[in-house]
């Protein structure tokens, strides 16, 4: 499995940066995880629009989804693709996404899209990946994703607070890509986010092999958050950055 970082920012991106987006590839099959602000531009810059086979969104907050219409059109109309592009969502979110696209005058995007809802805790085959979505603790319906392929396990938290589905997903992960917020623990819990120290402790207890943090917000630099997570994890933690390529 190969993970490529397109964007790592929260809804308040630093100048010139994209919000959240990643690609995950196995056997040449490329999935886009999240399509936040600037992700269409980043996919175009990296020459990846021709290779996208599907999009997976953890939830519909803007920092995870704002560029979805542009990415869909860029992959289909813009590249001559005739087949609708699969877009995978948490349960019940197809209706919300349709309403959003129609309200913004983007109803025609649906002609180029195959919207699919995943069911919580039910493994689904997406290309070479076996994907299981746990129910995240967040303010919108949201998913925690476990990808397995060729004996490798990758977990992506999306946005979530501490919850049983998260603790069930991460044991033995070869790589855990997780949000780390500079909020106070009590505030993070209420808003459905994870702090760096709590994340590091949780990952260490679960036997995670490698931890990468993302979803950076104003208030603390990524390097400082990574250091806090490192102390709790007991091994170096990587702060994700645009252009980072990881072989899992």
GIPENOR-V79766 format. One record per helix or strand of 3 or more residues. SS is the DSSP state (h for helix, s for strand). FROM is the first residue (numbers start at 1). TO is the last residue. If there is no record, write none. Layout:
SS	FROM	TO
SS	FROM	TO
This chain:
s	2	7
s	21	26
s	29	33
h	39	45
h	49	51
s	52	56
h	62	65
h	68	75
h	77	79
s	85	89
h	93	103
h	107	112
s	113	117
s	124	126
s	129	135
s	143	149
s	152	156
h	164	170
s	175	179
h	185	191
h	196	205
s	211	214
h	222	233
s	245	247
